[in-house]
Structures are given as structure tokens and as C-alpha cells.
């Protein structure tokens, strides 16, 4: 059976080490039955950031609007509309919105593997 989440009903959450970011869970977790990953939408306001920290699980970022600078392992990537970035679990990353506008980021994160 399909799982539908209306954006107006998407639960918010507070990701650790994120500053001035509004985060919404679109699929997975408490919103749907997906087992392999979950999907969220983050709004990075001007000046928003994520402190340098390891990626908790394999992740894919897709910028839907705006500009976001993601630094992974010392390499800086400037993502603009429809650019994407894949990161493996454990890679060290930080994130910054250096622009004067909100940036919309679609995030897909793998669920932890069961041992």
C-alpha cells in the first residue's frame, strides 16, 4: 500500500548540530513504512549551518532552490538548484548557507543496517 504524506502534515524534527534550519520528515520514520531510507526537506535560512560532524548514514542531498555549501573531508562543494551530493556513512561534513535567501534541500538518508 502506498504511503502519502501531505507537506502540511509532515512532522518537524530538530537534527543535531543544525543551526537555523527547519526540517520536515516527508517519508520514513513515523510518517511511512519505508524500510531502506527516509526522506526529509530542510529549509536553510540565510546564515544557517551544520557543525562539522560525521555523516550518520549514507546520505544524498539535492538542492531544490538556492545555494548551499557542503564541505566533505576538506573539499568544498557549492550546490545550486538540482545539484546533488552523495556521502558515505562516517564522512566528515559541514554545511553553510552563505546566501541571502532560503535554500531548500531534499535529503535521503539510509536507515541503519541491522546486524
Residue frames relative to the residue before (quaternion, step in Angstrom):
aa qw qx qy qz dx dy dz
X 1.0000 0.0000 0.0000 0.0000 0.00 0.00 0.00
X 0.4926 -0.6714 0.4772 0.2807 3.57 -0.97 0.85
X 0.2435 -0.7359 0.6139 0.1494 3.56 -1.20 0.64
X 0.0991 -0.8001 0.5916 0.0090 3.55 -0.65 1.18
X 0.0407 -0.7684 0.6383 0.0234 3.56 -1.02 0.87
X 0.2776 -0.7287 0.6033 0.1670 3.57 -0.66 1.11
X 0.5371 -0.6409 0.4250 0.3467 3.58 -0.83 0.90
X 0.6339 0.5474 -0.3370 0.4300 3.58 1.00 -0.75
X 0.7229 0.3965 -0.2293 0.5173 3.60 1.24 -0.39
X 0.4345 0.7103 -0.4582 0.3110 3.61 1.26 -0.05
X 0.4052 -0.7209 0.4991 0.2587 3.59 -0.79 0.95
X 0.3840 -0.6905 0.5615 0.2460 3.54 -1.16 0.64
X 0.0424 -0.7750 0.6287 0.0476 3.54 -1.26 0.39
X 0.3586 -0.7277 0.5486 0.2023 3.57 -1.26 0.38
X 0.2175 -0.7948 0.5520 0.1275 3.59 -0.13 1.23
X 0.5250 -0.6470 0.4419 0.3323 3.60 -0.96 0.78
X 0.8434 0.2067 -0.1824 0.4612 3.54 -1.23 0.72
X 0.5287 0.5898 -0.4226 0.4404 3.62 1.25 0.31
X 0.1172 -0.7994 0.5887 0.0262 3.58 -0.95 0.94
X 0.8474 0.0122 -0.0717 0.5259 3.57 -0.80 1.13
X 0.4926 0.6078 -0.4434 0.4374 3.55 1.03 0.95
X 0.2071 -0.7385 0.6282 0.1306 3.57 -0.95 0.93
X 0.0765 -0.8283 0.5550 -0.0071 3.59 -0.65 1.11
X 0.1048 -0.7881 0.6066 0.0043 3.56 -0.99 0.98
X 0.2865 -0.7374 0.5840 0.1821 3.59 -0.93 0.89
X 0.2140 -0.8105 0.5391 0.0815 3.58 -0.60 1.21
X 0.7896 -0.0148 0.0411 0.6121 3.58 1.03 -0.82
X 0.7383 0.3882 -0.3083 0.4573 3.54 -1.19 0.61
X 0.7380 0.3731 -0.2926 0.4801 3.53 -1.30 0.11
X 0.8143 -0.2222 0.1880 0.5022 3.54 -0.81 -1.03
X 0.6269 0.5712 -0.3418 0.4048 3.62 1.22 0.11
X 0.8147 0.0064 0.0187 0.5795 3.62 1.12 -0.47
X 0.5886 -0.6192 0.4171 0.3100 3.53 -1.33 0.16
X 0.3166 0.7584 -0.5212 0.2300 3.62 1.18 0.21
X 0.2736 -0.8022 0.5167 0.1207 3.57 -0.93 0.90
X 0.7126 0.4964 -0.2740 0.4131 3.60 1.02 -0.68
X 0.8093 -0.0377 0.0727 0.5816 3.59 1.05 -0.68
X 0.2499 -0.7254 0.6028 0.2190 3.54 -1.31 -0.02
X 0.2713 -0.7650 0.5715 0.1208 3.56 -1.23 0.55
X 0.0104 -0.7990 0.6009 -0.0209 3.52 -0.96 0.92
X 0.2707 -0.7062 0.6234 0.1986 3.51 -1.38 0.23
X 0.0866 -0.7963 0.5983 0.0215 3.56 -0.78 1.05
X 0.2091 -0.7405 0.6278 0.1176 3.53 -1.08 0.86
X 0.1423 -0.7804 0.6077 0.0380 3.55 -0.54 1.25
X 0.2590 -0.7725 0.5636 0.1358 3.55 -0.48 1.21
X 0.6779 -0.4659 0.3355 0.4592 3.63 -1.16 0.37
X 0.8089 0.2277 -0.2022 0.5030 3.56 -0.86 1.02
X 0.4491 0.6988 -0.4512 0.3262 3.61 1.25 -0.09
X 0.0159 -0.8143 0.5799 -0.0192 3.54 -1.15 0.59
X 0.2134 -0.6920 0.6628 0.1905 3.48 -1.47 0.15
X 0.4601 -0.6909 0.4876 0.2705 3.56 -0.80 1.04
X 0.6044 -0.5478 0.4332 0.3833 3.54 -1.20 0.56
X 0.2328 0.7524 -0.5728 0.2272 3.55 -0.74 1.13
X 0.5697 -0.5928 0.4287 0.3744 3.59 -1.21 0.39
X 0.4966 -0.6144 0.5213 0.3227 3.56 -1.14 0.70
X 0.4233 -0.7576 0.4472 0.2167 3.59 -0.70 1.11
X 0.7742 -0.0214 0.0289 0.6320 3.58 1.23 -0.53
X 0.6851 -0.4451 0.3538 0.4553 3.58 -1.25 0.34
X 0.0227 -0.8302 0.5526 -0.0696 3.57 -0.74 1.11
X 0.1227 -0.7470 0.6471 0.0902 3.52 -1.27 0.56
X 0.1480 -0.7632 0.6260 0.0605 3.55 -0.94 1.01
X 0.0119 -0.7631 0.6461 0.0068 3.58 -1.07 0.81
X 0.2773 -0.7511 0.5749 0.1685 3.59 -0.66 1.08
X 0.2259 -0.7892 0.5619 0.1019 3.57 -0.80 1.07
X 0.7813 -0.0341 0.0492 0.6213 3.56 1.19 -0.59
X 0.7751 0.3449 -0.2532 0.4649 3.56 -1.00 0.81
X 0.4550 -0.6482 0.5438 0.2775 3.53 -1.36 -0.39
X 0.0047 -0.7881 0.6146 -0.0338 3.55 -0.97 0.92
X 0.2307 -0.7539 0.5999 0.1360 3.56 -0.98 0.86
X 0.0413 -0.7816 0.6219 -0.0248 3.56 -0.71 1.16
X 0.1454 -0.7749 0.6120 0.0621 3.55 -0.82 1.05
X 0.0203 -0.7908 0.6101 -0.0435 3.56 -0.73 1.13
X 0.8528 -0.0574 0.0144 0.5189 3.56 -0.68 1.10
X 0.7341 -0.4276 0.2291 0.4753 3.59 1.05 0.75
X 0.6446 0.4791 -0.3285 0.4971 3.61 1.26 -0.15
X 0.2790 -0.7802 0.5453 0.1267 3.55 -0.79 1.08
X 0.0919 -0.7764 0.6230 0.0234 3.56 -0.93 1.01
X 0.1807 -0.7542 0.6204 0.1170 3.57 -0.89 0.95
X 0.1262 -0.8073 0.5757 0.0306 3.56 -0.46 1.24
X 0.0762 -0.7681 0.6351 0.0282 3.54 -0.93 0.99
X 0.8187 -0.2875 0.1661 0.4685 3.55 -1.32 0.06
X 0.8626 0.0626 -0.1457 0.4804 3.52 -0.89 1.24
X 0.4562 0.6326 -0.4874 0.3927 3.61 1.21 0.21
X 0.1346 -0.7943 0.5885 0.0682 3.56 -1.15 0.64
X 0.1266 -0.7749 0.6173 0.0489 3.52 -1.28 0.52
X 0.1850 -0.7649 0.6106 0.0889 3.56 -0.92 0.99
X 0.0272 -0.7830 0.6214 0.0031 3.57 -1.01 0.87
X 0.3847 -0.7152 0.5413 0.2180 3.52 -1.08 0.81
X 0.6529 -0.4951 0.4025 0.4082 3.54 -1.24 0.48
X 0.8081 0.2942 -0.2263 0.4573 3.54 -0.98 0.92
X 0.5200 0.6162 -0.4404 0.3949 3.61 1.17 -0.27
X 0.4011 -0.7105 0.5288 0.2338 3.57 -1.04 0.82
X 0.0718 0.8093 -0.5759 0.0910 3.56 -0.73 1.10
X 0.0767 -0.7303 0.6724 0.0930 3.50 -1.39 0.38
X 0.2117 -0.7809 0.5818 0.0829 3.56 -1.21 0.57
X 0.0281 0.7937 -0.6072 0.0247 3.58 -1.07 0.77
X 0.2024 -0.6981 0.6668 0.1642 3.50 -1.22 0.67
X 0.1144 -0.8291 0.5470 0.0151 3.55 -0.23 1.30
X 0.5645 0.6215 -0.3733 0.3945 3.58 1.29 -0.06
X 0.5462 -0.6097 0.4715 0.3281 3.55 -1.37 0.04
X 0.6801 0.4408 -0.2741 0.5177 3.61 1.30 0.20
X 0.6001 -0.5351 0.4471 0.3920 3.54 -1.28 0.36
X 0.1783 -0.7420 0.6340 0.1254 3.54 -1.23 0.59
X 0.2314 -0.7589 0.5957 0.1252 3.58 -0.94 0.94
X 0.0526 -0.8118 0.5810 -0.0276 3.55 -0.73 1.13
X 0.2320 -0.7302 0.6294 0.1298 3.55 -0.87 1.05
X 0.0988 -0.8089 0.5796 -0.0047 3.56 -0.79 1.09
X 0.0381 -0.7604 0.6480 0.0221 3.57 -0.98 0.89
X 0.0177 -0.8134 0.5793 -0.0498 3.56 -0.66 1.14
X 0.4659 -0.6830 0.4934 0.2703 3.55 -0.91 0.99
X 0.4529 -0.6414 0.5376 0.3073 3.55 -1.11 0.66
X 0.5936 -0.5756 0.4044 0.3909 3.59 -1.03 0.61
X 0.4474 -0.6745 0.5175 0.2775 3.53 -1.08 0.77
X 0.3745 -0.7096 0.5478 0.2370 3.53 -1.02 0.78
X 0.3634 -0.7493 0.5150 0.2030 3.55 -0.92 0.91
